[in-house]
Amino acid sequence: MSNLPSSPIKRCFFVFLIGMLIGCQKSSAPIVVSPDVYHAAVDKVTDIMIHDIFSPPVASRIFAYPNVAAYEILVQKDTVHASLVHTANGLNFIPKMGEDPYINPNVAALIAHMEVSKMLLFSKEKLDVLKDSLYQKWQQINEKEFLASQSYALQVVSKVKQWMDADQYSQTRTMPKYTVDVSEVSRWQPTPPAYMDAIEPHWNKIRPFLLQSANQFKPQPHPTFSLDKDSDFYKELLEVYTISNRITAKGDQSEEVAIAQFWDCNPYVSVTRGHFMFSTKKITPGAHWIGIVKIASKKTNANFMETVNAYTKTSLAIADAFISCWDEKYSSNLIRPETLIHQNLDPNWLPILQTPPFPEYSSGHSVVSGAASVVLTTLFGDNFAFDDTTELQFGLPVRSFSSFYDASSEAAISRMYGGIHYRAAVDNGLEQGKNLGHFIVQKAVKKKL
């Protein structure tokens, strides 16, 4: 203490300066954001989507925009991946971060992801819990870096919102409901137990992210509708009925039933118990593949940029797959197996899975899984074996796959096991999705020149 100034006033001022210096040193450490924090943010968005009960097409949109916002920040400082500006439809400008030394790209990317997500969710306050805790932590570590990163992220968010608001989603909210026409026996009709209205009949009017048009990858036509017992269509109908009866006879020992349940991914299942009706909530098929992105990223110890790149490219493929599939669904407008089996084969038959409320052809699971599997194979390689733990939270055991293509094939056939799709919807839908996926890879999974 002998080196302190002799004057009490000077000593107090000296101690104050030392305290200020120590405080500055404590707050000058760079903020470190690991890929696990990004995974946590994506998981939180998925949890909120389950709570808010978004339909599969709408959920795919919610995944895509926040990931693009984060990606476009990170790619500016990355030497490998290319920006989606002028590649994604309508995305013509993203503000540059410049050379500001206080902008932390990882922090800015995560802020952008959470802020864009908030715009798309109903229960925004549930995301605020995570967001506020991170903001408080970052501000304590390095306030100047946090504020600079936040300021820049919000500029990007503003531009992404402009891009997002022009995709026709708002307009589709006011378009007419689907009109059921029973004059043609081949046309879709609402199915039990809730007989819900058809979901998103105008989804093909949403601006695609990378596709040139909603009908760019139309599948091969399904067999011509016919109830003639010698027709290909009737044979497919009978196949659904026969397979369902065979595998349900095995009870809980049936591998096919386990596969159907694992890939159910129905965000809203109506359950009737006597006079009571309630619903169970699950992830969507797109969310299942987003979960697989997390599994692959963690298995490969992907860094922050690699993680965000995987989420972004996969979510874009999923989103465009839904646009492509829904265009075909409301074009072909094909009746579900459940309706025809009740009318022509067995009025008491029940599918293993609850039939979702929209036309049959082609299979959404097949298209989405095909597209996602192509992108993930490009990013992580052929024969990428993994344990799929995505459904553990819903009480379903882990399933193991030798590759992403292996998983997509099982996801597709699960819909026939579940009794909700004919074989053509499964096979042609998977091909439709893979064709779309290869297009996404060619257009967006590319390197900087």
N, C-alpha and C positions, 0 to 999 in steps of 0.2 A: 504494500500500500504506500510505500515511501515515494513512488513515482507520481502519485496523484498530486494535482495542484493544491497549494496550501490554502487558497481562498475557498470558503464553503460554497460560494456561488459558482466559482470555476469548477470545483469538484462535482457539483450537481450537474453542471452542463457537460462535463467530461463523461460522467456516467451515462447521461442521456444519449450522448453521441455513440458511446460504445453499445448501448442497448439498441439504438437505431441500426447500427452496422450489423449487429447480430441478427436483428429482425430481417434486414435485407438479405443476409446470407441464407436465412431459413427459407425465404420466399423466392430465391433465385434459382432453385433447382429446376431443371426441365421436367415437364409433366410427361410421364411415361404411360402410354395406353397400350395394353396388350391385346392380342386378338380375342382373348377370353372376355374382355369387356364388350367388344363388338358382338360376340356370340350372345352375351347376356342381354344386350339391347334387342337383338333379333328375337330371342326367346320371349322377351317381355311383350313385344309386338304380337307374336303368335298367341301368347296367353290371353291378351286383350281381345284379339280377333275371335278366339273361342268364346269368350265371355259375351262379346257383342253379337255373335252369330252372323258373321258375314258369309254370303254364298261363295262357292269356290271361285267363280270368275272375279267377283269383287275383291276377294282376298288376294288374288294374284296381282291385281293392280296395287294393292296396299304394300305388297312386298317390293314391287319393282321400283317405284319412284324414290323411296328413301335410299335404296342401295345405289341407284344412279347418282343421287346427290353426293353421297359419300365418295363414290368412285371418281367422280369428276374433280373432286378436290385432290385426292391422292395421286391421280394420274399425272398431275402437273409436275410433280417432283419425281416421277418414276421413269426409269430409262427403258422399260420393257413394253408396257402396255400402251395402247393408243386411246385417245379421247373418243367419246361417242358423239361429240358435237359434229353436226353435219352427217352423221351416220344414223343415229336414232331419228325417226321421223319427227320433224318439228323442233328438234333441239338444235338451235342455231347459235346459241351464245351462253357461255358460263363466265362470270367474272374471274379474272386472274388474281392470284394471291400476290404476284409480284415478288419482290425481294425482301419483304418485311421480315426481319429476323425473329420477331416475336410470334409469328403465326406458326403454330404447331399443326402440321397437316393431319395427324391422327386425331388430335382433339377436335379440330374443325370438322373433320369427316364424321365423327361420332355425333357432334352437335347437330350437323345438318341432317343426319339420319333420324335422330330423335325428333327434331322440329318438323320435318316433313311428315314423319309418322303421325305426329299429333294432329296434323291437318286431316288425316284420313280415317282416324279412329273416332268412335263415339265416346268411349270412356277415357277421355284424355287425361283425367286426373290420375288414373292408374299408371300411366307412363311418367307423370310428373314426379312420382316417388323416386324412381330410378334417376331421372334427369336431375332433379334438385340435389340429390345426394352426391352425384358426380360433380355437378357445378360447384357445390360447396367445397368439396375435396380439392378440386383443381384450383379454385381461387385461393385456398390456403397454401397450396404448394407454390404457385407462381401466378399471382394476380395479373401481372402485365401480360404474360403469355396467354392466360385464359381469356382475358378481355379482347386481345387482338384476334385470337382464334375464333372467338364467338362472333365478333363483329364481322369478320370475313365470312364465316359460315352462314350468317343471316343474309348476307348479300347473295350467296349461292341459293339459299332457300327461297328467296324472293323470285329469282329467275326460274327455279324449278317449279314453283307454284304457277307462274305464268304459263309455262310449258304444259303443266298438268291440267290447268283449267281449260285448255283448248282441245282436250282429247274427246269431247262430246259426252263425257260421263254425265255431267249435269243435265244435258238435254235428254238423255235416255231415261232419267228419273221421271220425266213428265210424259213419256210416250205411252200409248194405250197398252193395256194388259193383253196378253195372249187370249184369243178367242177360240174356244173349243168347238170343233166342227165334227159332229158324230155322223154326218151324212156319208163320209168316206171311212170305211172300216179300217183302213190302214193308218189313219191319222192318230197322233198321240192323244190320250185322254188322261185326266188326273187319276192317280193311283192311291189305294188305301195305305195306311188307315186314315190319314188326314185329308186326302184329296186336295192337296195344296195347288194353288195357281202355278203355272209354269214360270220358272225362274229365268230372268234376264233374256226375254225374247228378242231384245234389240242389241244384244252385246256385240254383234258383228258391225255395229255402227261406231264402236269405240275405235279411235285411231290406234292402229298397231304400233308397237315400238320399233320393230325392224322389218316386218313383212311389208311387201308392196301393197297388199290388199288382204282383206279377210278371207277371200276365197282362193288365195294363191296356191294353197296345198289341199285341194279337194281330194278326198279319198276315192278309191274305186267305188262304184255304185254297189249298194247292198243287193242281194238277190231280190228279184221282182216279187212284190207282195202277192201271195197266193195261199189260199187255204186248201188247195188241192193236195192230197196226201203224197203225190209223186213230185211235187215242186220242191225246189231247193230251199225256198223260204220255209215251207212247212217242216221240212226235215230239220232245219235249224231250230225252229220252235220246239219240236219234239225232243231235240237234243238237250235243250235247256231243262225241260221237264224231266227227262230220263236221268240226266246227271244229278239234278237236285235230289230226286228220290233215292238214287243210289248212295250218295254221300251222306245224306241225312240218316239213312238206315244204319250207318256206322256209328252214329252218335258222336260223342266227344273224341273218339279215336280217329276221326277222319282228318287226314292231312289237308284235304281240299277245304273243309270247313274252317280249319285254322288259317289257311291262306286267305279265304274270303274275309274272315273277321279282321285279320291283320291289316289288310288294305282297304277296309271299309271307308274310313276317312269321310264320313258323312257328318257335316257340322251340325245338323239338326235331325235327330231321330225322334219321331213321335211314338210314345209308348202308352198303351191303353191297359189299365188294370181295373176291370169292372166298370164303374161309373167314373173313374178318374183317368185323366189324360195328362201326361207330363212329357217333358223332352229330355234327352241326353245330348250333351255337346261333345264334339270331337274336333280334331284338326281337319282341314281340307286336304285333298290329294296334293295340291301345290305345297302346302305346309309340310307334308310328309317329306317331300323331296328337298325342301329347304332344310329340314332336319338332317337329311343325308349329307347335304353340303357341310353342315357343322361336323358331322362324324368324319368325313373325308379330310376336312381342313385340320382337325385336331390330330388325326392319325398321322398326317404328313408334317406336323409341326409347321404349318403354313404361317408365314409372317403376316403382318397386318394388311399389307397391300394384296398379297395372294388370297387372303381370306375374303376381303371385300370384293376382289375380282371374281372369285368363285360364286359368291352370293349374287353379285350383279348379273353376270352372264347367265346363270341358271334361272334367276327370277325373270329375266327378260324372255328366255325361252318358254318358261311356264306361262307367262302372261300372254304371249302371242299364240301359244298352243290353245289356250282357252278361247281366244278370239276366233281362231281357225275352226276349232271344234264346234263352237256355238253357231258359227255361220252354217255349218253343215247340219247341225241338229234341227234348226228351224227351217232349213231348206228341204231336207228329206222328210222331216216331221213324222218319223216312224213310231208306231205304237209299241209299247213295252211288252215283253213276254208275259208279265203278270196278268195284264188285261186279257190277252188272247187265250192264255191257259185257263183263266176263269171262265171265259166265254165258250171255249171249245173242248177243253180236256178235263178240267177238274175244278169245280167252283170252290173247293175248300183248300186248294194248294196255297202254300205260303213260301215265298222266296226266303233264302237264308238271311239275306240282307234286305233292309227296307228300300224299296225302289225310290230313287230320288225324283223330284218333280220337274222333269223336262224330257223332251223327246229322246229316243233311244240311240239313234245313229249319228255320229260314231261315238265310241266310248271315250268319255273325258279322261278317265284314268289312263287309257291306252295312249291317247295323243300326248297328254302331259308327261307321262312316264317315258315315252319314246323320245320326246324332245329333250327332257332333262338328262336322260341317260347318255345321249350323244354329246352334250356339252360337258358333262362331268367326265366322260371317258377322254375327251380331248384335253381337259385340264389335268386329270390325275392319272391317266393311262389305262390301257387295256388290262383286263384281269386284275382289277383293283378289288381285292377281297375285303369285306367289311362286315361287322356285326351291326345290324340295324336295331338300335335301342329306342327308336322314335316312339313306339307305342307303349313303352313301359308305364308311362303315366296313366294309361287307360287300362292297365291290368293285363296287358297282352305280353307274352314272352318275346325274347329276342329272337330274330331270325337272321341267319347268316347267308351271305351271297358271295359268289365268286367274282362278280363284276357288276357294274351298273346296268349292263344289258341283261344280265341274269335277273336283277331286281325288277327291271322294267317288264320283262316277259311275265314274271310272276304277278306283278301288279295288274297287267292286262288280263290274264286268264282268270284272276280272282273275281272279275266281274261276271263271268259266266258261271263260275262256281257259286257265286252269290245269288244267281237266278235273275239278274237284272239286265243282262245283255245277251244278244245272239252272238254266234261265233264271228260273223262278218264284222260286227262292230268292234270286236276285240282285235282281230288280226289286221283288218284294214286301218283301224285307228292307230295301232302301233306303228304301222308303216307310214301313215300320215304324219305322226309325231316325229319319227326319225328323219323323214325327208325335211320337215320343218327345222329340226335340230341341226342338220347339216348346213342348211341355209344360214341359220343364226351363227354357227361357227365360222363360216366363210365370211360373213359380213362383220361380225363384232368381236370374235375371239382372235384378234390379230395383234401383231407387234408394231411398235413404232418403227418408222423407216429410218 
